[in-house]
């Protein structure tokens, strides 16, 4: 049996997957700024026009923070790996699919909170939440795969660590789902809650359980 393979499938290095993922997230986070455009205004009323589109800034902040936090957690996740298999590559691709969709609901939310009806704003915020669920959901099966195949983890980490980290995805999935309903009562409140979800994952970017041995982020 060649080096880097195991009976249940071939394991490969993570460098190409990380580089590809970083590139996708960098492009997506850059595209968000295209939603920020100078509003139409009469001469002498630019300041008022800029203030009127404050929901655009909130939507941008929520999405920028979300993608930034996904990148930080993605970096930490791959810092725990020494190899990757075909299943993880597919789930990582599903994660990137969710990330790549973020600019679309962002501009839909921003436009309809400023110019749309209340009903349109509610639908827009619901769309944002659905994309949030799609982006958060892959984390659980990614950690589940590591629980099943702990040989992909760095030395010192095992299935128990992967099992504990797998549960970290579920609060985000739950909050995103509940917030879709809240959005029908108050679209702006829902958007703020989406921002808070990102903040939570940013604070807990190193995980809920401290790995034993050397932390790859500190090397």
C-alpha positions in Angstrom: 0.0 0.0 0.0 1.4 3.4 -1.0 2.1 6.2 1.5 -0.9 8.3 2.3 -3.5 5.7 1.6 -5.7 3.7 4.0 -8.1 0.7 3.6 -11.2 3.0 3.5 -9.9 5.4 0.8 -7.0 7.5 -0.3 -5.9 10.5 1.9 -4.2 13.4 0.3 -2.6 16.7 1.5 -4.8 19.7 2.2 -2.8 22.5 0.5 -4.7 22.6 -2.8 -8.1 22.5 -1.1 -7.1 25.3 1.3 -5.7 27.5 -1.5 -8.8 27.0 -3.6 -11.1 27.7 -0.7 -9.2 30.9 0.2 -9.5 32.1 -3.4 -13.2 31.6 -3.5 -13.8 33.4 -0.2 -11.5 36.3 -1.2 -13.5 36.8 -4.4 -16.9 36.5 -2.7 -15.9 39.0 0.1 -14.7 41.4 -2.5 -17.9 41.2 -4.5 -19.9 42.4 -1.5 -18.5 45.9 -1.9 -20.3 46.2 -5.3 -23.5 46.5 -3.3 -22.3 49.8 -2.0 -23.3 52.4 -4.6 -23.8 56.2 -4.5 -27.5 56.7 -4.0 -29.5 59.0 -6.2 -29.9 62.4 -4.7 -30.6 66.0 -5.5 -27.7 68.5 -5.3 -27.0 69.3 -1.7 -28.7 66.3 -0.3 -26.0 63.6 -0.5 -25.7 63.3 3.3 -29.4 62.6 3.7 -29.4 60.1 0.9 -26.4 58.3 2.4 -28.2 58.1 5.7 -31.4 56.8 4.1 -29.6 53.7 2.8 -28.4 52.6 6.2 -29.9 49.1 5.7 -27.3 48.6 2.9 -24.5 49.2 5.4 -26.0 46.8 7.9 -26.5 44.1 5.2 -22.9 44.6 4.1 -21.5 44.4 7.6 -23.5 41.2 8.3 -22.3 39.5 5.2 -18.7 40.7 5.4 -18.5 39.5 9.0 -20.2 36.2 8.1 -17.7 35.4 5.3 -14.8 36.6 7.4 -15.8 34.3 10.3 -16.3 31.4 7.9 -12.8 31.9 6.6 -11.4 32.0 10.2 -13.2 28.8 11.2 -12.1 27.2 7.9 -8.5 28.1 8.7 -8.8 26.6 12.2 -10.5 23.5 10.8 -7.8 22.8 8.3 -5.2 23.5 11.0 -6.5 20.4 12.7 -6.0 18.2 9.7 -3.0 16.5 8.3 -4.8 14.7 5.4 -8.1 15.0 3.6 -10.3 12.4 1.8 -12.8 12.5 -1.0 -15.8 12.9 1.3 -14.3 16.0 3.0 -13.5 17.5 -0.3 -17.1 17.3 -1.4 -18.4 18.7 1.9 -15.9 21.5 1.6 -17.3 22.2 -1.9 -20.8 22.4 -0.5 -19.6 24.9 2.1 -18.1 27.1 -0.6 -21.3 26.8 -2.5 -23.1 28.4 0.4 -20.4 31.1 0.8 -20.5 31.9 -2.9 -24.3 32.6 -2.7 -24.0 35.3 0.1 -23.6 38.4 -2.2 -27.0 37.6 -3.8 -29.2 37.7 -0.7 -27.2 40.6 0.6 -28.1 42.8 -2.3 -31.7 41.6 -2.2 -32.0 42.4 1.5 -30.3 45.8 1.1 -32.5 46.8 -1.8 -35.8 45.7 -0.3 -35.1 47.1 3.1 -34.5 50.5 1.5 -37.0 50.5 -1.4 -39.2 47.5 -1.1 -42.5 46.8 0.6 -42.6 45.2 4.1 -43.6 41.9 2.4 -40.7 42.1 0.0 -38.3 42.9 3.0 -39.6 39.8 4.8 -39.0 37.5 1.8 -35.6 39.0 1.3 -34.5 38.4 4.9 -35.9 34.8 4.7 -33.8 34.2 1.6 -30.8 35.5 3.5 -31.5 33.0 6.3 -31.9 30.1 4.0 -28.5 30.8 2.5 -27.1 31.1 6.0 -28.5 27.6 6.8 -27.0 26.2 3.6 -23.6 27.8 4.5 -23.6 26.5 8.1 -25.0 23.0 7.5 -21.8 21.4 5.9 -19.8 21.9 9.1 -21.6 19.1 10.9 -21.0 16.3 8.3 -17.4 17.5 7.9 -16.7 17.0 11.6 -18.7 13.7 11.5 -16.4 12.5 8.8 -13.4 13.3 11.0 -15.1 11.4 13.8 -15.4 8.4 11.6 -11.8 8.8 10.2 -9.7 10.3 13.0 -6.5 9.4 11.1 -7.1 12.6 9.1 -6.6 14.7 12.3 -3.3 15.9 13.6 -1.6 13.7 16.2 -3.2 14.2 19.6 -6.7 14.7 18.3 -9.2 11.9 18.0 -12.9 11.0 17.5 -14.0 12.5 20.8 -12.6 15.9 19.8 -14.4 15.7 16.4 -17.6 14.7 18.1 -17.6 17.7 20.4 -16.8 20.1 17.6 -19.6 18.6 15.4 -22.1 20.0 17.8 -20.8 23.6 17.4 -22.5 23.8 14.0 -26.0 23.2 15.3 -26.6 26.5 17.3 -26.0 28.5 14.0 -28.3 26.2 12.0 -31.0 26.6 14.7 -30.6 30.4 15.1 -30.6 30.9 11.3 -33.8 28.8 11.0 -35.6 30.6 13.9 -34.5 34.0 12.6 -36.2 33.3 9.3 -39.5 33.3 11.2 -38.4 36.4 13.2 -37.8 38.2 9.9 -41.5 38.1 9.1 -42.1 40.1 12.3 -39.1 42.4 12.0 -36.7 42.2 9.0 -34.2 44.5 10.6 -34.1 42.6 13.9 -33.5 39.4 11.9 -30.6 41.0 10.1 -29.1 42.0 13.4 -29.5 38.4 14.7 -27.7 37.1 11.6 -24.8 39.4 12.5 -24.8 38.1 16.1 -24.6 34.5 14.8 -21.4 35.4 12.9 -20.1 37.2 16.0 -20.7 34.0 18.1 -18.7 31.9 15.6 -16.0 34.5 15.5 -15.6 34.4 19.2 -15.5 30.6 19.3 -13.4 30.2 16.2 -10.9 28.0 18.0 -13.7 25.6 18.9 -15.4 24.6 22.1 -12.9 22.0 23.2 -9.1 22.7 23.5 -7.1 20.2 21.5 -4.4 18.3 23.3 -0.8 18.8 22.3 0.4 21.7 20.1 -2.1 24.1 18.6 -1.3 24.4 14.9 -2.3 28.1 15.0 0.5 28.8 17.6 3.3 27.1 15.6 
